[in-house]
Amino acid sequence: MTMPVSTAGLENLWKRVGAILETDAPLPSRIAEAALAATGARHAALYLRDRDAWVRAGERLAGEPDGSPIPDPLPEGIFVRDGDLWLPLSAEGETHGMLRLLGVDEAPESSNALAFLFGALVGAHRLARQVRDAEFELKARLLELESLYDLGLSLGGQLDLSALADEVLFRSISLTDAGKGTLVLVEPSGAVLLERSVGGDVFAARDVKGWSLPEGGVINNDASGTPTAGLALASCQKCLAVAISVPGRQLGVLAVADKESRDGRVLDFSATDARLLSLFANQAAAAIDTARLHRDAIEKERIERELELAAAIQRQILPRDLPEVPGLEIAAKNVPTRQVGGDYYDLFPLSRGRLGFVVADVSGKGVPAALLVSTVHAAVHLQIDEAPTIADLVGRIDRHLQRYAATRKFLTCFFGVIEPDTGTLRYVSAGHNPALLRRRSGALDQLGATGVPLGMFPKASWKELETRLEPGDLLCVYTDGVTEALDANDQEFGLERLSKIVGAEAPPVQLCREVFAAVDAFAAGVPQYDDQTLLLVRRKE
Amino acid sequence: MSETCKVSSERRGDVAILWTDGYINNQGGEEIAREAYSHLDQGVRALVLNLEKTRIVNSIGISILIEVLEKVMDRKGVLAFCGLTPTIDKTFRIMGLAQYAEIFPTQDEALKKVAAQTA
């Protein structure tokens, strides 16, 4: 039933409605206001259909309850319920909106016209929104293309792995509307090289090693409790993961999770998302590989510089000339390897014609080892005249290392003092390889360790032993770089080969030459990774 | 980067400055909208959004920023952005935000311009 309206009244009504509809206010407000003017209702509320839900359009009034009061099922046409007039706003045979007029318990004659007019407006409004949404989608696709182009450009010149990872991850999350994302890069060994997450972890970085992703990636829109590519995911509902790989090698994994929607739902990832993420991963793979090669080259250069510096330190420390000591023949040689280690030897002419000497091998390589050698060298030269015994000297050097050495390293060493007149040799071997004492008779004695390496244990002590070099006897002190020199089959040169050479009757200089020639021949060009030092002292007959 | 976007703001005369920190997604966008609408309701006519601590924006965040921009325009106000990363700058230009809201490199430049527009 509708209330009659006079012609003049109707004309006035349309004028008022028209005036309101022409204002700049948002359409829902204009419709509500026009409806109020046309019907005299106490209040008007507009609800628009958004997919399966009805959404209140325009600003909610103070105290207005949340949620939609739209009757379900929706009655056909205009109806009155509980003192409110309901106008369905339809266009193209579909109801897009419902206008609720509070305090109108009888439909006015203009109801059908108002419903038709407002329905057309809502339809147009909806169409405009669809056009706007389509335009937004179009721009979003354009943004994806531009992003791929930009990513290629920016990654091409990016050698900083960390910045590169951020760039890839940020764009991936942004363009898939993901709530979170994780990117993990791994070393060829499988060790994690870099991990980044935004919004929380999608998966644990340590799991990448066991993650075998097919080409094109994996979409898991039911990730809760369901493993993706065999792995359980961290807290996320839906996930999309792709491998970052170059031919023959997986460099890492890029994963995004929980695609957002405007209404707070978590959406499924689509094949388009997977394609986009795969394209990102492909772009990233080449750049990451290049950046990693660059990083390796820089690291190599740094090591080279460090080795050069260490070699320079070592060259400064090792004796340039051997001392002339009556009654003794001396030969010594140090062959530094490419990876400079910490071999050290020195000889000290002492009072009463005695000769002091040391052969040492520091743990580690490069500058730290060279600096420790330098520390030992200084300590030996400072203390050698003060210490009453060799054992005391070794103890003083050990305390010096424990107190002042910058790094926690240790060294083995063989300290000795020979009296050429009597042939007395007093020595301390701090965890060093056994020295060889070739008797003139051809017998070979080994002088083993008399204590632990230096710098290893606080309050350690060393025994000082004594033996005698008869005329013609030869003492051979060496570092493990000699006996542990490797050939192509990873076989060691060994103590036996060394013993055989130094067991021969020949001047120390010749024996020294023969030992290094034999080691060279044995290694046959295989690079060695430890310094080789040999000291030979023979008591003249 | 923050897991959730934080938004803070300050009113300076007719202008309100909003600072974001984190991902502008649905949650971040809603935070911005809430803060922006609160200032608009209190009579602010110009908003400056400083995004220097934001490195990611997704399409949901952008659509919310467009809604904020529409509301500002409905009220004959002005909205300006500043502190954008090059990626976000380009994103805003492609998505049409830059059509109706100016983008400035710094907050000072943005404030100067919007203050002049609303004077």
Interface residues (C-beta under 8 A of the other chain):
Chain A: D24 A25 P26 E135 F136 K139 A140 L142 L143 E146 S147 D150 D166 F170 R171 I173 S174 L175 D177 A178 G179 K180 V198 G199 G200 E260 S261 R262 G264
Chain B: M1 E3 Y23 N25 N26 R55 I56 V57 N58 S59 I60 S63 I64 I66 D74 T87 K90 T91 I94 M95 G96
